[in-house]
């Protein structure tokens, strides 16, 4: 390997070393910005409490007939994810067609569509959730709006790429036969892109499930709300059972969604 590097032209070797030095300088600068003042005095006690919680999860919290429990929190999280994904998958379709290069003759229209999708996905879900909490109040409604609006930007971008990469043969054939633009869209474009749309929507749903568990921490509903309460109360046995529930739910959703996506594409 070293002989191959030495055989390269001098300019190439200088460029490689400059890139390596630049990467090292970036790492050094990043590490220098992270202050480390040592471990707290209570770190040992907290670690022991966490380990005890790992060994003794609060199984009674799984189901409580008269109040909030793990199953209700997971179902709320799942409902937020489903509604957020459904909203984004429907609303992003027109923006995806506007942003696709092969669907518009005017480049300025395509550029505006791409710019809009970029702006929407710039803001993280947690920032949008905070804004919606201020607008509509805390709860699952704010979480649904945050996931739905944020996912429009990402799904719209992915959908537009699917449209741009489709086979234009059927559309050209229908246009040559005198079909209208709407007929071409319905009979040539939609059948090609629909399976990919469903597959990407399922993939986005998996991401939204993970995001919904975090949004509850700031008051946007779901399992994150009891999780932050348990963390603040240092009820580690309850924290562990909530984390186990999240792991099981996310793992099952990944398996089911992955199986469905394989059948679609």
C-alpha positions, 0 to 999 in steps of 0.5 A: 500500500505504501509503495502505491502511494509513493508511485503516485504523482507529487501533486496527488500525494500533496493533495492526499496529505493536505486532506488528511491534515485538514481532517485531523485539524477538524477533529482537533478543533472539535475535541477542543470545544468539548469541555471535560471537568471530570465525573461528578461525585454522585456518578457512582451512586447513579450508576448503581441505581441504573444497574439496579433498575436494569435488573429489576424493571417495574413490570407493574407499569406495563398495564394499569387499568385505572391510569396511564401505563406503558401500553397506552403510551406506546399506542399513543406514540404509534398513533402519532406516527401513523397520522403524521406519516399519513398526512405527509405522504398525502400532502407531499405528492403535489410538491413532489411532482412540482419539484421533479425535473421531468414533470415541468417545462419551466425550470423556475417552477421546479426550482421553487418546488425543490427550494420549498421542500428544502426549507420544510425539512431544514427544521428538525421535528423537535423544533417544529413540535415546540412551535406547535406546542406554543400554537395549539398546546401540549399533547399528541395533536402538536406531535402529529403536526410536527411529524406531518409537516417535517416529513413533507420535506423529506418524503417530497424530496424522495418522491420527486427523485422517484418521479425523475428516475422513472421510465418515460417510455409509457408516457411518451407512448400515450402522448403520441396516441393523443392522451391528455396530460391527466390521462398520461399521469394516471395511466403511465406515471402513477402505476410506476411510482406508486410502489416506490411511494408506498415503500418510502412512506413505510420507511418514513413511518419507521423513522417517525416512530423513533421521533415520536418517542422523543417528542413526548419529552417536550410535551408533544404526547406519546411515551416520551412524557412518562419517560421524562417524568421517570427520569426526573424522579430517578425511577430507574426501574420504570425508565428501564421498562419504558425503554424495553417497551420502545425497543420491542415496539420499534423492532417489531415495526422494523420487521413488519415494515421491512417485509412489506417493503420487500413485497412492494418493490 
